[in-house]
């Protein structure tokens, strides 16, 4: 049974993930190279914590392969998210990512042999409306929107997988193997990135000292701590509700950007109306769940 503490932990995690947007602006190297180092440091950091806490990374070979493959999905999520912003802008990327709760509403019952809950699909659509109000975008960015939607889909997909895996595998082991898998996938993607997205330019694999500090915060605070804690919460909270709450990530990110970066980040009335729509969807979910959520398994 979820407690108030669990909900507060979830919002703190979303707050941390919202901070990644600001950190991304402060890091000088391109996004793919940043993901490469972020996943490397995250895997090392998670391994170090497990060893320090006298835990073990030993799991069955079958589970290890599954987690590494889910890590590939995590890599695709990050690459498509940053790629969306690169070929369009941050607004298009975030609107595309907003589909994650809608994807979760469809994927979670499908993969758990349950019927799709209409109220979850409705709330997912409400969130998309809220983010559309905040991030009014031009539909000429078709590729950027497609990549953003792919980012939302993969975020929901690896969350659903983790919701199943955490029932029998420790959350820290899940985080370690998935960060390792994401690092391997990013390393394999670098040559493709160099000769296509980077237009055959040299890879920027020499972060500055300041970059290393920010990447370490991304890896150890926003990835190792936040990711593993989110996986733990999947034991008590539905994947859909976690994905729904994740839609506050860009809201938190913009608020922090406003505080840190100053007046140039001030938002118009559409931001506050959209924020109200998103928060309303998140807050009303527990009430709708109690009223309409009657588990029915498909025969």
C-alpha angles and dihedrals in degrees: 000000000000117000133202087258090059092053091048091049090052092052091047089053091049088049090054092048089049087056089060089075090060092044089050089058091050095052113087101204120083121271099256093051088046091053089049093058094035093058092043093053091042092054092047092046094050091048091050092050093049091050092045091051089049092245128138134239091203112123133147116290090240093056091044091056091047092051093046089052091050085052087059087057089051088053092050089050094055095041094049092045094053091036090056091055090046097055094038124002141286093268094058090045093052094045089052091047089052088075088074094094091049091050090048090052088057102035101044097059091039094054093040094047094246131129119262111260110231093207091056092051088048093051090047089055091046090055091051089052090051093051091045089056090050097042106036103189141185115249091218086088094079096149092047091050092047091052091047091052089048087053091052092047094050091046090055092043098055090042091056091048090049091049088061098039096049089066089075108012126067113255092233092054090049090052094047096050094042093050088048090049091048090051092050091048092049091049090052090048096052096083090050090047092050095054099038119020094028092046091233093303120146116273113251100229098151108089119191121243089260090050090054090053093051093043089050090054089048091049103041104030105026096034113024098036100030097040095048092044090050090052090051091051089056086077089067107021128055119251089238094055091048090050091046092053090047087069086076088066095089090044092054090042094055092046090053091045088053091052096043102034099037137216096348088072096056113131132216131236091280090067093056094044091048091047090053090051092051095045090048091054091050095046095046094051098084090051094049091045092055091047103042108017106105108155112231118176120212112244 
